[in-house]
Amino acid sequence: MVETGWDDGTAARLLATAVDNVQRNYPVHWTHVIPDDAALVPQRVLHPVFAGSLDWHSCVHQAWLAVRLLRLRPDLPGADAARAALEALITPEGCEVEAEFFRGPQGGYWERPYGWAWLLVLDAELRTWGSPLAGPLRPLAEVLRERFLAWLGSARLPVRTGTHGNTAFALGLVLDAARAVGDEELAAACAAAALRWHREDVGYGGFEPSAGDFLSPALTEADLVRRVLPPAEFTRWFEAFLPALEEARWKVLREPVPVDQPDDPYGSHLVGLALSRAWQWQAIAAALPAGHRYAELAAVAAGAHREAGWRYVFGHGYFAEHWLGTFAAYLHLGAC
C-alpha cells in the first residue's frame, strides 16, 4: 500500500498518541480467567511489555504503529522519545515473561486470533526493518507462531463476526507478515485455511453492520480471499460471493455508517469500521480487472469510507484514541 495524503503533523500526532498509550497502565480492560486471589495482580506484572493502551491487543498494535511511523518517517517530532519508550518496553526480560504466559494454559486461547495476529505483524515489521528490538521480541513471536499454526490445524470453521474474533482478518494480517519475512510454512497454512473456510462461499446473505462492528464480515473475507487466489479466480469468486453489488441491498456496504457517539467505546468501533472498509474496498478495487463493473464502485466506496473514518480519529477520548490511530495508519501505510 502506498503512503499518500499525510503530513508530518498528522503522523507526529499519531506517534505521540501511540507512545502515550503503550505506557499508560490505567484504565485497563482485564479479561483473564482468575483461578484464585493470588492471580489478582496488576496487568503490568503479567504483561510487562504490553500492559498499556487499555488492553493487550491494542497495546501490541499501538506499538506496531509507533514502529511503522519511526521506520517510514524517522525524523518526525517526538521520534527520539518514541524510540526510547519502545526500547524501555520491549526488553528481553519483559518479552520472556510474556512468552512464558503464552506457553501456559491460558496462552492457548487468550487474545486469539486478533492479538496474536498483531503481534506477528509487529514482529515482521521489526525484522524487515532490521530493528534491534526484533531480537528481544522473538521468544514471544515464536510461541505465538507455533500457537497460531496449531490452532489453524484444528479449527474446522471460521468466525465471521465484525469484531476481534474474526478469523479472516487475523489470517490476512498473519499471511502478509509471514510472506514479508519468508515464513513459507506459516504463509501456506494461512492460505490453506483461507481456502478451506471460504473458497466455496457464494451468495453472501449476512445483515451488516451490527452496532459494535469495526470490521465488515463480507469485505474482510473478500480482502483475505484476494490475497490467496489469482486475479481471474478472485474476480469470479467475488462476483459469486457478492452478486448484484450495485443494487440497493448492498448500500449498507457501499456507504459509510453514521457515527452518532464516537466517544463511546462501541461507537468508536463504527469509526474503525469506516477505516477498515476503506482499505478493503481499496484493495478489492485494485484486485479487480480494469474496467470491471465493480472496480469503480469499490474505488468510490473506499474514498467515501476514508473520509468518513478520518473525521473521528482524534479528539474523542481515550476509548477511541487508544486504538483508532492504528487503523488510520494501516489504511495509508499498510504493514511490513
C-alpha positions as CSV (number, residue, x, y, z in Angstrom):
1,M,0.0,0.0,0.0
2,V,1.3,3.4,-0.9
3,E,1.6,6.3,1.5
4,T,-0.5,9.2,0.3
5,G,-2.1,12.3,1.7
6,W,-0.2,12.6,5.0
7,D,1.7,15.5,6.5
8,D,4.2,15.3,9.3
9,G,1.9,17.0,11.7
10,T,-0.7,14.2,11.5
11,A,2.0,11.5,11.6
12,A,3.6,13.1,14.7
13,R,0.3,13.3,16.4
14,L,-0.4,9.6,15.8
15,L,3.1,8.8,17.0
16,A,2.7,10.8,20.2
17,T,-0.7,9.2,20.9
18,A,0.6,5.7,20.4
19,V,3.6,6.3,22.7
20,D,1.4,7.7,25.4
21,N,-1.0,4.7,25.0
22,V,1.6,2.0,25.4
23,Q,2.9,3.5,28.6
24,R,-0.5,4.1,30.2
25,N,-1.4,1.5,32.7
26,Y,-5.0,2.6,33.5
27,P,-7.8,2.3,32.7
28,V,-7.3,-1.3,31.8
29,H,-9.7,-3.9,30.4
30,W,-8.7,-7.0,32.2
31,T,-10.1,-10.2,30.6
32,H,-8.1,-13.0,32.3
33,V,-9.6,-16.1,33.9
34,I,-8.7,-15.7,37.6
35,P,-8.3,-19.0,39.4
36,D,-7.6,-17.6,42.9
37,D,-6.7,-14.5,44.8
38,A,-3.0,-14.8,44.1
39,A,-3.7,-14.3,40.4
40,L,-5.2,-10.8,41.0
41,V,-2.1,-8.9,40.1
42,P,-1.7,-5.7,38.0
43,Q,-1.7,-6.2,34.2
44,R,1.9,-4.9,34.1
45,V,3.0,-7.9,36.2
46,L,1.6,-10.5,33.9
47,H,2.4,-8.5,30.7
48,P,5.3,-6.2,31.3
49,V,5.6,-5.3,27.7
50,F,2.0,-4.9,26.5
51,A,0.0,-3.8,29.5
52,G,-0.8,-0.3,28.3
53,S,-3.4,1.1,25.8
54,L,-6.4,-0.4,27.7
55,D,-6.0,-4.0,26.5
56,W,-3.2,-6.3,25.4
57,H,-4.0,-6.4,21.7
58,S,-4.4,-2.6,21.4
59,C,-1.0,-2.1,23.1
60,V,0.6,-4.5,20.6
61,H,-0.8,-2.7,17.6
62,Q,-0.1,0.7,19.0
63,A,3.5,-0.4,19.4
64,W,3.4,-1.5,15.8
65,L,2.0,1.9,14.8
66,A,5.0,3.6,16.6
67,V,7.4,1.3,14.9
68,R,5.9,1.8,11.5
69,L,6.0,5.5,11.7
70,L,9.6,5.5,13.0
71,R,10.6,3.3,10.1
72,L,9.0,5.4,7.4
73,R,9.5,8.9,9.0
74,P,12.5,8.6,11.3
75,D,12.8,12.4,11.7
76,L,9.3,13.1,13.0
77,P,8.9,15.4,16.0
78,G,9.0,13.1,19.1
79,A,10.9,10.3,17.3
80,D,13.7,10.1,19.9
81,A,11.2,9.9,22.8
82,A,9.3,7.2,20.9
83,R,12.4,5.1,20.3
84,A,13.3,5.4,24.0
85,A,9.8,4.4,25.1
86,L,9.9,1.3,22.8
87,E,13.3,0.3,24.0
88,A,12.2,0.6,27.6
89,L,9.2,-1.7,27.0
90,I,10.5,-4.3,24.5
91,T,13.2,-5.8,26.6
92,P,14.5,-9.4,26.7
93,E,13.3,-9.9,30.3
94,G,9.8,-8.5,29.6
95,C,9.3,-10.5,26.5
96,E,10.3,-13.7,28.2
97,V,7.7,-13.1,30.9
98,E,5.1,-12.5,28.1
99,A,6.3,-15.7,26.3
100,E,6.0,-17.7,29.4
101,F,2.4,-16.7,29.9
102,F,1.6,-17.8,26.3
103,R,3.3,-21.1,26.9
104,G,0.9,-21.7,29.8
105,P,-2.7,-22.9,29.8
106,Q,-4.4,-19.5,29.0
107,G,-1.9,-19.0,26.3
108,G,-3.7,-21.4,24.0
109,Y,-6.7,-19.1,23.6
110,W,-6.2,-15.7,25.2
111,E,-6.1,-12.9,22.6
112,R,-6.6,-15.5,19.8
113,P,-6.7,-14.6,17.0
114,Y,-6.7,-10.8,16.9
115,G,-3.9,-10.1,19.4
116,W,-1.8,-12.9,18.1
117,A,-2.1,-11.6,14.6
118,W,-1.0,-8.1,15.5
119,L,2.0,-9.5,17.5
120,L,3.2,-11.3,14.4
121,V,2.7,-8.2,12.3
122,L,4.9,-6.2,14.9
123,D,7.5,-9.0,14.7
124,A,7.6,-8.9,10.9
125,E,7.8,-5.1,10.9
126,L,10.8,-5.1,13.3
127,R,12.5,-7.9,11.4
128,T,12.1,-6.5,7.9
129,W,13.3,-3.1,9.2
130,G,16.3,-4.7,10.8
131,S,15.5,-3.2,14.2
132,P,17.5,-4.3,17.2
133,L,14.1,-4.7,19.0
134,A,13.4,-7.7,16.8
135,G,15.7,-9.8,18.9
136,P,14.0,-9.3,22.3
137,L,10.6,-9.9,20.8
138,R,11.5,-13.2,19.1
139,P,10.7,-15.6,22.0
140,L,7.2,-14.2,22.3
141,A,6.7,-14.2,18.5
142,E,7.9,-17.8,18.2
143,V,5.5,-19.0,20.9
144,L,2.5,-17.3,19.1
145,R,3.7,-18.5,15.7
146,E,3.5,-22.1,17.0
147,R,0.2,-21.4,18.7
148,F,-1.2,-20.0,15.5
149,L,-0.1,-22.9,13.4
150,A,-1.6,-25.4,15.9
151,W,-4.9,-23.5,16.0
152,L,-5.1,-23.4,12.2
153,G,-4.6,-27.1,12.1
154,S,-7.5,-27.8,14.4
155,A,-10.0,-25.0,13.6
156,R,-12.8,-26.6,11.5
157,L,-14.9,-23.4,11.0
158,P,-14.2,-19.7,10.6
159,V,-15.6,-16.9,12.8
160,R,-17.5,-14.4,10.8
161,T,-18.1,-11.7,13.4
162,G,-17.4,-8.0,12.9
163,T,-15.1,-7.7,15.9
164,H,-11.9,-9.2,17.3
165,G,-12.8,-12.8,16.8
166,N,-13.0,-12.5,13.0
167,T,-10.7,-15.2,11.6
168,A,-10.4,-13.8,8.1
169,F,-9.0,-10.5,9.5
170,A,-6.3,-12.3,11.5
171,L,-5.4,-14.6,8.6
172,G,-4.9,-11.6,6.3
173,L,-2.6,-9.9,8.8
174,V,-0.6,-13.1,9.5
175,L,-0.4,-14.1,5.8
176,D,1.1,-10.7,4.9
177,A,3.5,-10.9,7.9
178,A,4.6,-14.4,7.0
179,R,5.2,-13.5,3.4
180,A,7.2,-10.4,4.4
181,V,9.7,-12.5,6.5
182,G,9.8,-15.5,4.2
183,D,8.0,-17.9,6.5
184,E,6.7,-20.3,3.9
185,E,5.2,-22.8,6.4
186,L,3.1,-20.2,8.1
187,A,2.0,-18.5,4.9
188,A,1.0,-21.8,3.4
189,A,-1.0,-22.7,6.5
190,C,-2.8,-19.3,6.3
191,A,-3.6,-19.7,2.6
192,A,-4.9,-23.2,3.1
193,A,-7.2,-22.2,5.9
194,A,-8.5,-19.3,3.9
195,L,-9.4,-21.6,1.0
196,R,-10.8,-24.3,3.3
197,W,-13.0,-21.8,5.1
198,H,-14.1,-19.5,2.2
199,R,-13.4,-20.9,-1.3
200,E,-16.9,-22.2,-1.7
201,D,-18.7,-19.2,-0.2
202,V,-21.4,-17.9,-2.6
203,G,-24.4,-15.6,-2.4
204,Y,-23.4,-13.8,0.9
205,G,-26.6,-13.1,2.8
206,G,-25.4,-11.5,6.0
207,F,-27.0,-8.5,7.6
208,E,-24.4,-5.9,8.5
209,P,-23.3,-3.9,10.2
210,S,-24.0,-4.7,13.8
211,A,-23.8,-1.9,16.2
212,G,-20.4,-2.8,17.6
213,D,-18.7,-3.8,14.3
214,F,-15.3,-2.4,13.4
215,L,-14.9,-4.9,10.5
216,S,-17.3,-5.9,7.7
217,P,-17.5,-9.7,7.7
218,A,-18.2,-9.6,3.9
219,L,-15.4,-7.3,2.9
220,T,-12.9,-8.8,5.4
221,E,-13.5,-12.2,3.8
222,A,-13.1,-10.8,0.3
223,D,-9.9,-8.9,1.4
224,L,-8.5,-12.2,2.6
225,V,-9.5,-14.3,-0.5
226,R,-8.0,-11.8,-2.9
227,R,-4.6,-12.5,-1.2
228,V,-4.8,-16.2,-2.0
229,L,-6.4,-16.5,-5.4
230,P,-5.0,-15.5,-8.8
231,P,-6.7,-12.3,-10.1
232,A,-9.0,-14.0,-12.6
233,E,-10.1,-16.6,-10.0
234,F,-10.7,-13.9,-7.4
235,T,-12.8,-11.9,-9.8
236,R,-15.1,-15.0,-10.4
237,W,-15.2,-15.7,-6.7
238,F,-16.1,-12.1,-5.8
239,E,-18.9,-12.0,-8.4
240,A,-20.4,-15.1,-7.0
241,F,-19.9,-14.1,-3.3
242,L,-21.4,-10.6,-3.7
243,P,-23.7,-10.7,-6.7
244,A,-25.6,-7.6,-7.7
245,L,-23.3,-5.5,-5.6
246,E,-24.6,-2.3,-7.2
247,E,-28.2,-2.9,-6.1
248,A,-29.9,-1.2,-3.1
249,R,-29.4,-4.4,-1.0
250,W,-25.7,-3.6,-0.7
251,K,-26.0,0.1,0.0
252,V,-25.1,-0.8,3.6
253,L,-21.7,-1.9,2.3
254,R,-21.1,0.8,-0.2
255,E,-21.9,3.8,2.0
256,P,-20.4,4.7,5.4
257,V,-22.4,4.0,8.5
258,P,-23.3,7.2,10.5
259,V,-21.3,7.5,13.8
260,D,-23.5,9.0,16.5
261,Q,-21.3,8.6,19.5
262,P,-17.6,8.4,18.5
263,D,-16.5,8.8,22.2
264,D,-18.5,5.7,23.2
265,P,-16.4,2.5,23.3
266,Y,-18.7,0.8,20.8
267,G,-19.5,4.0,18.9
268,S,-15.8,4.3,18.1
269,H,-16.0,0.8,16.6
270,L,-18.0,2.2,13.8
271,V,-15.2,4.7,13.1
272,G,-12.9,1.7,12.8
273,L,-15.4,0.1,10.5
274,A,-15.2,3.1,8.1
275,L,-11.4,2.9,8.1
276,S,-11.2,-0.9,7.6
277,R,-13.8,-0.8,4.9
278,A,-11.8,1.9,3.2
279,W,-8.7,-0.2,2.9
280,Q,-10.6,-3.3,2.0
281,W,-12.6,-1.6,-0.8
282,Q,-9.3,-0.1,-2.0
283,A,-7.7,-3.5,-2.1
284,I,-10.7,-5.1,-3.8
285,A,-10.7,-2.3,-6.4
286,A,-7.1,-2.9,-7.2
287,A,-7.6,-6.7,-7.4
288,L,-10.4,-6.5,-10.0
289,P,-9.5,-6.1,-13.7
290,A,-9.5,-2.5,-15.1
291,G,-13.0,-1.7,-16.3
292,H,-14.7,-4.3,-14.3
293,R,-18.3,-3.2,-13.4
294,Y,-17.4,-3.3,-9.6
295,A,-14.0,-1.7,-9.8
296,E,-15.2,1.9,-9.9
297,L,-17.9,1.2,-7.3
298,A,-15.2,-0.2,-5.0
299,A,-12.9,2.8,-5.5
300,V,-15.7,5.3,-4.8
301,A,-16.7,3.3,-1.7
302,A,-13.1,3.4,-0.5
303,G,-12.9,7.1,-0.8
304,A,-16.2,7.7,1.0
305,H,-15.2,5.5,3.9
306,R,-11.7,7.0,4.1
307,E,-13.2,10.5,4.5
308,A,-15.8,9.3,7.0
309,G,-13.3,7.5,9.2
310,W,-10.7,10.2,9.4
311,R,-13.2,12.6,10.7
312,Y,-13.2,11.0,14.1
313,V,-9.6,9.7,14.6
314,F,-8.6,12.5,17.0
315,G,-10.4,14.3,19.8
316,H,-13.0,11.7,21.0
317,G,-11.4,10.5,24.2
318,Y,-9.3,7.5,25.3
319,F,-11.8,4.8,24.4
320,A,-11.4,5.9,20.7
321,E,-7.8,7.1,20.7
322,H,-6.3,4.0,22.4
323,W,-6.7,2.1,19.1
324,L,-8.1,4.1,16.1
325,G,-4.8,5.5,15.1
326,T,-3.6,2.0,14.1
327,F,-6.5,1.6,11.6
328,A,-5.9,5.2,10.3
329,A,-2.2,4.4,9.7
330,Y,-2.8,1.0,8.3
331,L,-5.2,2.5,5.7
332,H,-2.4,4.7,4.4
333,L,0.8,2.8,5.2
334,G,0.0,-0.9,5.1
335,A,2.4,-3.0,7.1
336,C,5.9,-4.5,6.7
